[in-house]
Each structure stands twice: as structure tokens, then as C-alpha cells.
């Protein structure tokens, strides 16, 4: 085997063997993300104010690609116990990374949202379970159509104003 062919073979072997290790490191970095919701009170039929906090609990800064254009909010229907969407955010196919954000180590990114919880969905409940989710990849994997996203979820119980 000549030297050029040997060098090419070594280069291919080295580059392909590093891919699984790189994916493992990226997955490990995303494990240090957490999502928190609150404080907030639900005002049926009106805008309710919530802060959603995406926290980087790791020791390294993260450059992220949000697959959707925001943090989606869900509520548990008091009558059925089923989770239903209240405020949804989608993705776009005309760009590789719909929304890029950076979160320094041990810092947060806050998303302020004002969803409207329909009166007939809330009914006479005194408290409602509200959930939130965000889908992200590391910005190095910013192809929203091909790379698997990590979905981060949270939920909490919130008082219904006027109940």
C-alpha cells in the first residue's frame, strides 16, 4: 500500500471514529439544561404572565439552536386530565437554525410569555397544571430538519385568579 493511500485510510478512520464521541459530548452538554416555569397566576380569558427560564447548569457556555421559535405552553384540562396546547411555537424550513441563543455557564435565558387560557377550558378549577417545553440542539448541529432535538419539559401548579 502506498503512503498516500495509507494516509487517506488513517484520516477516514480517525474522522469517523470521532463522530460517536462528539455526539456523546454534545448529548452530555444538553443534559445540563433545565426549564422552569413561574411565577404566574392564570386569569381565564385574559393574558396570563409567565416567565420560562432555560438554565445552563453546566460548567461550559452553550450555543443553542431552538428548533421552534419559542417555548410552547400546555395545560392539563381539569375535566379530562388531558394535556392540551395553549400557546404553541413551530419551526421553519427556510433556515437551518430558526432561533439561535447562547447561555453562559450557570446562567439563564428568560422567555416572557403571555398565554390566554380559555375560560371554558379552566372552568371552576382553583388550580391548573401548566406545562412548558422547548426543543433545542447545539448550534454546531443546527440542521433542524435532520438532527434529533432534545426536548426539555417542565410543569407546575398555578392558582386561578378569581376562584
FENVENFEN-V499631 format. One record per residue. N is the residue number from 1. SS is DSSP state (a for helix, b for strand, c for the rest). PSI is psi in whole degrees, 0 to 359 (* if undefined). Layout:
N/SS/PSI, N/SS/PSI
This chain:
1/c/132, 2/c/167, 3/a/324, 4/a/315, 5/a/319, 6/a/316, 7/a/319, 8/a/319, 9/a/317, 10/a/318, 11/a/317, 12/a/316, 13/a/318, 14/a/318, 15/a/323, 16/a/331, 17/a/341, 18/a/342, 19/a/310, 20/a/323, 21/a/318, 22/a/317, 23/a/321, 24/a/318, 25/a/320, 26/a/317, 27/a/319, 28/a/320, 29/a/320, 30/a/340, 31/c/346, 32/c/11, 33/b/140, 34/b/154, 35/b/133, 36/b/146, 37/b/135, 38/c/179, 39/c/166, 40/c/157, 41/c/145, 42/b/126, 43/c/99, 44/c/131, 45/c/358, 46/c/167, 47/b/131, 48/b/133, 49/b/125, 50/b/142, 51/b/125, 52/b/124, 53/b/118, 54/b/116, 55/b/133, 56/b/103, 57/c/2, 58/c/176, 59/c/1, 60/c/146, 61/c/150, 62/b/131, 63/b/115, 64/b/153, 65/b/118, 66/b/123, 67/c/319, 68/c/165, 69/c/2, 70/c/190, 71/c/122, 72/b/144, 73/b/136, 74/b/163, 75/b/152, 76/b/121, 77/c/124, 78/c/327, 79/c/328, 80/c/341, 81/c/2, 82/c/140, 83/b/130, 84/b/148, 85/b/138, 86/b/316, 87/b/112, 88/c/147, 89/c/139, 90/c/185, 91/c/175, 92/c/153, 93/c/1, 94/c/7, 95/c/149, 96/c/326, 97/c/102, 98/c/324, 99/b/119, 100/b/133, 101/b/154, 102/b/135, 103/b/115, 104/c/162, 105/c/135, 106/c/24, 107/c/179, 108/b/158, 109/b/124, 110/b/133, 111/b/117, 112/b/124, 113/b/152, 114/b/73, 115/b/156, 116/b/121, 117/c/113, 118/c/136, 119/a/316, 120/a/341, 121/a/321, 122/a/321, 123/c/224, 124/c/16, 125/c/141, 126/c/333, 127/b/150, 128/b/140, 129/b/124, 130/b/134, 131/b/158, 132/b/150, 133/b/150, 134/b/142, 135/b/127, 136/b/158, 137/b/165, 138/b/146, 139/a/338, 140/a/339, 141/a/56, 142/c/24, 143/c/95, 144/c/343, 145/c/335, 146/c/330, 147/c/139, 148/c/139, 149/c/154, 150/b/127, 151/b/127, 152/b/127, 153/b/157, 154/b/163, 155/b/159, 156/b/166, 157/b/136, 158/b/143, 159/b/142, 160/b/118, 161/c/139, 162/c/3, 163/c/*
